[in-house]
Amino acid sequence: MLNPQLYGIAVNWDDIPATDVRPGVRRKVYATDEVVLAWHELSVGMTLNPHHHDDFDQLVLILGGRCNYYVDGVANPMGAGSMLLVPRGAEHYVEPTEGPCINLDVFAPPRADFLAHAWRPGQG
């Protein structure tokens, strides 16, 4: 069921608080019933985290800085404006090379483990 409180409301990323996920990684999450947006600030030298998702694709947009984004062992050099689609099931991770590297991840269908931490309109 769609939540009408999420639709037709302008939101600014500056109003969404960042969470320190682990050393060198900060995150902001916004979600609707159909999609999750996750903003990440990634520091050069952060611990790399190879992983995969079986239930959803991940679209990555680099907003600032530079990185190598690895998908199934292949390095993809990326900078501001670069996009990459990570298919479900593919092992992937990001290695910032000039930073911080700022990326926006789009998860569809929504990433369930991020929904509990997603900011909603009206929250502080």
C-alpha positions as CSV (number, residue, x, y, z in Angstrom):
1,M,0.0,0.0,0.0
2,L,1.3,3.4,-0.9
3,N,1.9,5.9,1.9
4,P,0.3,9.3,0.8
5,Q,2.4,11.2,3.3
6,L,5.5,10.5,1.1
7,Y,4.2,11.9,-2.2
8,G,4.1,15.5,-3.4
9,I,6.4,16.8,-0.7
10,A,9.7,18.6,-1.6
11,V,12.7,17.4,0.5
12,N,16.2,18.8,0.7
13,W,19.1,16.5,1.4
14,D,20.5,19.0,3.9
15,D,17.4,18.3,6.1
16,I,18.2,14.6,6.3
17,P,20.7,13.8,9.1
18,A,23.8,11.7,8.2
19,T,24.7,8.6,10.1
20,D,28.2,7.3,10.7
21,V,28.0,3.7,9.4
22,R,31.6,2.8,10.0
23,P,34.9,4.7,9.9
24,G,35.1,6.6,6.7
25,V,31.4,6.0,5.7
26,R,28.5,8.4,6.3
27,R,25.0,7.8,5.0
28,K,21.7,9.5,4.5
29,V,18.6,7.4,3.5
30,Y,15.3,8.5,1.9
31,A,12.7,6.0,0.9
32,T,9.3,5.7,-0.6
33,D,7.2,2.5,-0.9
34,E,8.9,1.7,-4.2
35,V,12.5,2.9,-4.1
36,V,15.3,3.8,-1.7
37,L,17.9,6.6,-2.2
38,A,21.0,6.3,-0.1
39,W,23.6,9.1,-0.1
40,H,27.1,8.1,1.0
41,E,30.2,10.2,1.8
42,L,33.2,7.8,1.5
43,S,36.7,8.7,2.7
44,V,39.9,7.6,1.0
45,G,41.4,4.8,3.0
46,M,38.1,3.4,4.3
47,T,37.8,-0.3,4.9
48,L,36.6,-2.0,1.7
49,N,33.4,-4.0,2.0
50,P,32.9,-6.5,-0.9
51,H,29.3,-7.8,-0.8
52,H,26.3,-8.7,-3.0
53,H,22.5,-8.3,-2.9
54,D,20.3,-11.1,-4.2
55,D,17.0,-9.2,-4.1
56,F,17.5,-5.9,-5.9
57,D,19.6,-4.0,-8.4
58,Q,21.7,-1.0,-7.4
59,L,22.1,2.1,-9.6
60,V,25.1,4.2,-8.5
61,L,25.6,7.9,-9.4
62,I,28.9,9.6,-8.3
63,L,28.2,13.2,-7.3
64,G,31.7,14.2,-6.3
65,G,35.3,12.9,-5.8
66,R,36.7,9.9,-7.6
67,C,36.6,6.2,-7.0
68,N,37.1,2.7,-8.5
69,Y,33.8,0.8,-8.3
70,Y,34.4,-2.9,-8.6
71,V,31.8,-5.3,-10.0
72,D,32.6,-9.0,-10.1
73,G,36.3,-8.1,-9.9
74,V,36.3,-5.5,-12.7
75,A,37.4,-1.9,-11.7
76,N,35.3,0.9,-13.1
77,P,37.0,4.3,-12.7
78,M,34.3,6.8,-11.8
79,G,34.1,10.5,-11.2
80,A,31.3,13.1,-10.8
81,G,28.5,12.3,-13.2
82,S,29.5,8.7,-13.7
83,M,26.7,6.1,-13.3
84,L,26.9,2.3,-13.0
85,L,24.2,-0.4,-12.7
86,V,25.1,-3.2,-10.3
87,P,22.9,-6.2,-11.1
88,R,21.5,-8.3,-8.3
89,G,23.8,-11.0,-7.3
90,A,27.0,-9.3,-8.4
91,E,29.8,-8.9,-5.9
92,H,30.7,-5.2,-5.7
93,Y,32.5,-2.6,-3.6
94,V,33.8,1.0,-3.9
95,E,37.3,2.2,-3.3
96,P,37.5,6.0,-3.0
97,T,40.6,7.4,-4.8
98,E,40.0,11.2,-4.4
99,G,37.8,12.3,-1.8
100,P,35.7,12.3,-0.2
101,C,33.8,10.4,-2.9
102,I,30.1,11.2,-2.8
103,N,27.7,8.7,-4.3
104,L,23.9,8.3,-4.5
105,D,22.6,4.7,-4.6
106,V,19.2,3.9,-5.9
107,F,17.7,0.6,-4.8
108,A,14.7,-0.9,-6.6
109,P,12.8,-2.7,-5.2
110,P,13.5,-1.0,-1.9
111,R,16.3,-2.3,0.3
112,A,14.6,-3.7,3.4
113,D,17.5,-3.2,5.7
114,F,17.6,0.5,4.9
115,L,13.9,1.1,5.3
116,A,14.1,1.1,9.1
117,H,16.7,3.8,9.0
118,A,15.1,5.9,6.2
119,W,14.2,9.5,6.9
120,R,10.6,10.5,6.5
121,P,9.0,14.0,6.0
122,G,8.3,15.6,9.3
123,Q,11.2,14.0,11.1
124,G,14.0,16.1,12.6
